Amino acid sequence: MTAAAICTQAEMVQALDGAAGAAREPAVGMADLAVAVRAFLAVEAQSAARVRLGGNLFDVVITGSGVRAWSAVAVMDEVQGGCGPVIEDPVNGWLYWLVPPGSCARWAWHGHAVCLGAPHTITLPPLSRRVPPGPYWLRPSASGRLVPVGPLRDALARFGPGPGPHAALAARLGIAV
């Protein structure tokens, strides 16, 4: 590959914008792709990035943190040969498990967890952040793998990480529980 064929992240984003055409209206589905590409480039570039849940990316299961939750992570490590992506938020005392898109639509009520999808968003920490302060990757994303919902539900039922985030999330989102 020649030096001329290598482009920077900024050039890649500019090319995506340019591909939208004169009216700058992307083809159906391309707007979400461009937003996702920008967000992941920001995360790779050591910045936090706000990402919309759902679509073709992922939903998120939110649980309490602590010893019981870490036991569930250890079980998921065994199930997956290394747990899919999990973000720890020590300020709120929560874990954010990135699960396949559409999981929220199939998620039955769970006493220890809440699943959110579109239209909600999540802020992903930089990929290099592996320790506090602030949210960090307890288990970083590896090769596009997400946490499987079935085994996760089983592990959460087994270990019961708490307190459940239901009331705190409802208050933040302005909804009744």
N, C-alpha and C positions, 0 to 999 in steps of 0.2 A: 504494500500500500504506500502510495506516495504522500508526501507532506501535504500536498494540495487536496488529497482525498480525506484527510483527517479534519474534522470540524470540532469546534468547541461546543460546550453545552449551550451557550448563548446563541451560537450560529444555528444549532439544531432547533431551538425554540423559534428563532426567527424564520427558519425554513418552514416549520409547521404553520406559523402564522401566515407566511406568504402563500402557502399551498391552499389557504382558504379562499383565494381568488379575489377579484376586484371588489366584490361586495363584502368581503371578509366574513362571509357566512359559511361556516364549515358544513360539510356534508352531514347528514343525519348520523349521530353517534360519534362523529369526530370531535365535537366540542368537548364531550366528556373525556375522550382519549387525550386531547391536548391538555386539559386541566390536570389529568392524572400524570402525564409525562412531566409537566412542569413541577408538580408536587414531588415526584420521586427524584427528579434532578436536584431539587432544593435539598431533600433529605440526604442525598449522596454528597452534596456540596457542603455538608455540615451545618445545615439550617433546619429549623423545625418547619413543618409544612402542614397546613390544614387541608384535609382530604374529605370529600363527601363519601359517606358510606353507601353501600349498595352498588347498583350498577353491575359492572363486571369486575370490580375490585375485591371488596370484602365487606362483611358486617363485623360487628364487635360484640363479644360477650364480656360483661363487666361483673367482676366479683370482688369480694373483700380480699385483702392481702394478708400476709402473715404466715405462720407455720403451717396451718391447714391448707392454705392456698398453694404454698410451695410444695407440699406433699402431692397435691394434684398435678403440679408441674412435673414432679419427678415421675409420676405414673405416665403422664403424656410423653415424657422423654422415652420411656420404655415402649409405649405403644407406637410412637412414630420414629424411633431410632434417633431421637433428638426432637424435642417439642417444636412445633411451629411457632410463629411469632407471638410473643407476649411482651407487653409493655407494663412496667411497674410504675405506679404513680404514688410515691411515698407521702406526698402532701395530703391526698385524699384517702390514702390507705386502700387503693384499688389495684386490681390487675385488669388489663385490657387484652383479651384473647382475640386475635384476628382469625375469623372463621369464614368459610366460603360464602360468597354473595348469595342472597336468598334465604339464608339461615333464619333471619328474623321472621320471615313469613311463616316458617314451619315451627318456630320456637314455642313450646308449651310453657306455661308459667313454671318457674323454678324458684324455690325458696331462697337459694343462695346466689342467684345470678339473674341478670337482665340482658337481653339481646337487643341491640339497636341496629337499624339499617337506614336507608334513605328515609327522610331527607336530612338526617342528622350528619354531623361531621365529627372528625377526630383530628387532633393535632399529633402528628408523628414526630418523635424526637429525631435528631440527627442519628444516622446509622452508627456513628462512632461513640455515641453516649451509652456507656455500659454501666455507669454508676451515678448515684445522685450527685448534685442536687437536681431536683426536678424529675419529671418522667424520664425513664431510660429503658433500654431494651434488656429485659430480663432474659429473654430468648430472642435473638435477632432473627429476621427473616432469612431463610435459607432456600435457595433455588425455587422461589415462588410457592413454597408449600405453606398451606394454612392449617389451622388446628381443626381436626374433624369433630363435628358437633356431638355425635353419638357417644364416643369414648369420653369426651369432655364432660357431658352431662352426667355420665356414670361416675367419673372421678369427683365431680363437685358434690354429687349426692353422697358419695362415700366419705369424703372428708369434711364437708359442710363449712367451707370458708365463710367467715362472717366478720362483721355484720353484713347482711345483704344490702346492696346499694339501692333498693327500691325507693325508699322514702327520700333519700338524698337526691337521687336522679329526678324523681317526680317534682321536687321543689325547684331544682335547677331548670327543668324543662317547662315548668308552669302547668303541670298536669296533675289530676287527682289520682290517688291510688286506691 
